[in-house]
Amino acid sequence: MTKQIHPFPVREQTSVVEQLAVLQKQFKDLHLNTLFAADEARFKRFSAEYDQIVFDFSKHRIDQQVLSQLVDLAHAQDLDGWIKRLFSCEQINYTEQRAAMHWALRLPKSSPTLPVVNQAVQAQLEQMYALVEKIHAGQCRGATGEVIQDVVNIGVGGSDLGPLMVTHALSDFKVKTAKPLDIHFVSTMDGSQLSGLLHQLRPETTLFIISSKSFGTIDTLSNAQTVRQWLEKALGNNEKILKNHFVGVSTKPDKMTEWGIAPDKQLLLWDWVGGRYSLWSCIGLPIALTIGVEGFKQFLAGAYAIDQHFQTASFEQNIPVLMGLLGAWNNNFLDIQTHAVLPYDGRLKYFAAYLQQLEMESNGKSIQRNGEKVSSVTCPIVWGEVGPNAQHAFYQLLHQGTHSVSCDFIAPVKRYNANQFTYAESAEALVEQHHLALSNCLAQSRLLAFGNQALAADELQGLPAYKQYEGNQPSSTILLKELNPYSLGMLIAMYEHKVFVQSVLWNINPFDQWGVEKGKEIANQLLPILNREQEDLSSFDASTQGLLKILLGKTDG
């Protein structure tokens, strides 16, 4: 039985939920074919446009009455009040006694909002911009005096996924530098990424960014220690190595100094920036190194535009609000527990992985703000892949499997132009390839929505069951005028605010991640055993004991 959204019994909200429950019975098995047949203006009615973004949500199993009730639910949960609380200094991350002010990272320099905070943010951004310009100009040199030509970002989670995703997505906007500059990313604690990478790099020309909000994450610090030893082995143990080959980004200047990072190579964060929301800060140094200072400013400007839209647009035309409401309708009323993100642009290769952290680490919670267990399901499983690749992998399950799945299709309207290529023919051929991707994007969403009705009439005659399609899988389509720093900033901020909307509906705190922290603590209990510093296994369960014995080479004989 589908669980309902009623995190706490408020009279107005309960009434809305009861009305949505009635609609649920009508729409649970209602087919999208019926909805489209009944409303020729459905696309116009159920789509929204803002700046460089078009959001088509007409292929969801809703009508105007459902949408109105979902908006009423948002009002009953005081979403408007919560938005105001988000855009303030209030400690809405109540379990950590912190505000959640990632939006302050993209305030314009001239903004009168929170002048003290804005001044501190701008000061760190200016320091980052100065470092970027210096590296781009070939003025940043290693211990031997050679120009830095490779930069390696060492981080994990938000300190890795965000910058990695954005630098790959904006690879077309890579700025020209005095000497070729390559950006690399290392995150895994097992050293496999680092091992493969160090063989390709020269110590004399490599700069490492240690990105860690706490500057205590064992994954990051173990990789940092390994590269420090690599540099010392090649260049000798001297203070120039630490001064010339490391930049630190953290909330902890004392820990950075203790590790050995020079004060002028330290960029600061604040406790009110969550890791998965931090790419707008100096954690975004690899992004700025890729697209340049002006590109990074455009990236921030796109996110700021969505911040304004989110705070001012009516809920009926507010894209992040609509995204959140539709997700809750699918998740809590239509019992769709998995959500696929399907970009039709290879540059968005890491976007689904980025959203997995953003959404599931934020809203993968089961305790409400009032300390009681939730009475509804919360965040769905988020997954995905670049659409053209996914078509040859898991679309079979989407089209003919037994699972109900909702999807986001994402594509840029324009992609290639003749100015990018030496030969015009190359641009023409690539434009045709982009049109091929777009045609597949639209075709797949059609087939998912309409099933057999998307087929030609003559195809259906005598069609065996295994070649038929039920359809009725809901999806949104997000079109960007083009994928650039500004529009990508908009896209990411849309999803950030969607997550917040759903956290309000479910009455949970989206800004902590205690489940992540506890797993790391338990790992610290096991490490002394594996390092043979401790022998007593009796405190562990039988499975863990058995596995430890194998790892330690012990036998019962």
Rosetta blueprint (number, residue, H / E / L):
1 M L
2 T L
3 K L
4 Q L
5 I L
6 H L
7 P L
8 F L
9 P L
10 V L
11 R H
12 E H
13 Q H
14 T H
15 S H
16 V H
17 V H
18 E H
19 Q H
20 L H
21 A H
22 V H
23 L H
24 Q H
25 K H
26 Q H
27 F H
28 K L
29 D L
30 L L
31 H L
32 L H
33 N H
34 T H
35 L H
36 F H
37 A H
38 A L
39 D L
40 E L
41 A L
42 R H
43 F H
44 K H
45 R H
46 F L
47 S E
48 A E
49 E E
50 Y E
51 D L
52 Q L
53 I E
54 V E
55 F E
56 D E
57 F L
58 S L
59 K L
60 H L
61 R L
62 I L
63 D L
64 Q H
65 Q H
66 V H
67 L H
68 S H
69 Q H
70 L H
71 V H
72 D H
73 L H
74 A H
75 H H
76 A H
77 Q L
78 D L
79 L H
80 D H
81 G H
82 W H
83 I H
84 K H
85 R H
86 L H
87 F L
88 S L
89 C L
90 E L
91 Q L
92 I L
93 N E
94 Y L
95 T L
96 E L
97 Q L
98 R E
99 A L
100 A L
101 M L
102 H H
103 W H
104 A H
105 L H
106 R H
107 L L
108 P L
109 K L
110 S L
111 S L
112 P L
113 T L
114 L L
115 P H
116 V H
117 V H
118 N H
119 Q H
120 A H
121 V H
122 Q H
123 A H
124 Q H
125 L H
126 E H
127 Q H
128 M H
129 Y H
130 A H
131 L H
132 V H
133 E H
134 K H
135 I H
136 H H
137 A L
138 G L
139 Q L
140 C L
141 R E
142 G L
143 A L
144 T L
145 G L
146 E L
147 V E
148 I L
149 Q L
150 D E
151 V E
152 V E
153 N E
154 I E
155 G L
156 V L
157 G L
158 G H
159 S H
160 D H
161 L H
162 G H
163 P H
164 L H
165 M H
166 V H
167 T H
168 H H
169 A H
170 L L
171 S H
172 D H
173 F H
174 K L
175 V L
176 K L
177 T L
178 A L
179 K L
180 P L
181 L L
182 D E
183 I E
184 H E
185 F E
186 V E
187 S L
188 T L
189 M L
190 D L
191 G L
192 S H
193 Q H
194 L H
195 S H
196 G H
197 L H
198 L H
199 H L
200 Q L
201 L L
202 R L
203 P H
204 E H
205 T H
206 T E
207 L E
208 F E
209 I E
210 I E
211 S E
212 S L
213 K L
214 S L
215 F L
216 G L
217 T L
218 I H
219 D H
220 T H
221 L H
222 S H
223 N H
224 A H
225 Q H
226 T H
227 V H
228 R H
229 Q H
230 W H
231 L H
232 E H
233 K H
234 A H
235 L H
236 G L
237 N L
238 N L
239 E H
240 K H
241 I H
242 L H
243 K H
244 N H
245 H H
246 F E
247 V E
248 G E
249 V E
250 S E
251 T L
252 K L
253 P H
254 D H
255 K H
256 M H
257 T H
258 E H
259 W H
260 G L
261 I L
262 A L
263 P H
264 D H
265 K H
266 Q E
267 L E
268 L E
269 L L
270 W L
271 D L
272 W L
273 V L
274 G L
275 G H
276 R H
277 Y H
278 S H
279 L H
280 W H
281 S L
282 C H
283 I H
284 G H
285 L H
286 P H
287 I H
288 A H
289 L H
290 T H
291 I H
292 G H
293 V H
294 E H
295 G H
296 F H
297 K H
298 Q H
299 F H
300 L H
301 A H
302 G H
303 A H
304 Y H
305 A H
306 I H
307 D H
308 Q H
309 H H
310 F H
311 Q H
312 T H
313 A L
314 S L
315 F H
316 E H
317 Q H
318 N L
319 I H
320 P H
321 V H
322 L H
323 M H
324 G H
325 L H
326 L H
327 G H
328 A H
329 W H
330 N H
331 N H
332 N H
333 F H
334 L L
335 D L
336 I L
337 Q L
338 T E
339 H E
340 A E
341 V E
342 L E
343 P E
344 Y L
345 D L
346 G H
347 R H
348 L H
349 K L
350 Y L
351 F H
352 A H
353 A H
354 Y H
355 L H
356 Q H
357 Q H
358 L H
359 E H
360 M H
361 E H
362 S H
363 N H
364 G L
365 K L
366 S L
367 I E
368 Q L
369 R L
370 N L
371 G L
372 E L
373 K E
374 V L
375 S L
376 S L
377 V L
378 T L
379 C L
380 P L
381 I E
382 V E
383 W E
384 G E
385 E L
386 V L
387 G H
388 P H
389 N H
390 A H
391 Q L
392 H L
393 A L
394 F L
395 Y H
396 Q H
397 L H
398 L H
399 H H
400 Q H
401 G L
402 T L
403 H L
404 S L
405 V L
406 S E
407 C E
408 D E
409 F E
410 I E
411 A E
412 P E
413 V E
414 K E
415 R L
416 Y L
417 N L
418 A H
419 N H
420 Q H
421 F L
422 T L
423 Y L
424 A H
425 E H
426 S H
427 A H
428 E H
429 A H
430 L H
431 V H
432 E H
433 Q H
434 H H
435 H H
436 L H
437 A H
438 L H
439 S H
440 N H
441 C H
442 L H
443 A H
444 Q H
445 S H
446 R H
447 L H
448 L H
449 A H
450 F H
451 G H
452 N H
453 Q H
454 A H
455 L L
456 A L
457 A H
458 D H
459 E H
460 L H
461 Q L
462 G L
463 L L
464 P L
465 A H
466 Y H
467 K H
468 Q L
469 Y L
470 E L
471 G L
472 N L
473 Q L
474 P L
475 S E
476 S E
477 T E
478 I E
479 L E
480 L E
481 K E
482 E E
483 L L
484 N L
485 P H
486 Y H
487 S H
488 L H
489 G H
490 M H
491 L H
492 I H
493 A H
494 M H
495 Y H
496 E H
497 H H
498 K H
499 V H
500 F H
501 V H
502 Q H
503 S H
504 V H
505 L H
506 W H
507 N L
508 I L
509 N L
510 P L
511 F L
512 D L
513 Q L
514 W H
515 G H
516 V H
517 E H
518 K H
519 G H
520 K H
521 E H
522 I H
523 A H
524 N H
525 Q H
526 L H
527 L H
528 P H
529 I H
530 L H
531 N L
532 R L
533 E L
534 Q L
535 E L
536 D L
537 L L
538 S L
539 S L
540 F L
541 D L
542 A H
543 S H
544 T H
545 Q H
546 G H
547 L H
548 L H
549 K H
550 I H
551 L H
552 L L
553 G L
554 K L
555 T L
556 D L
557 G L
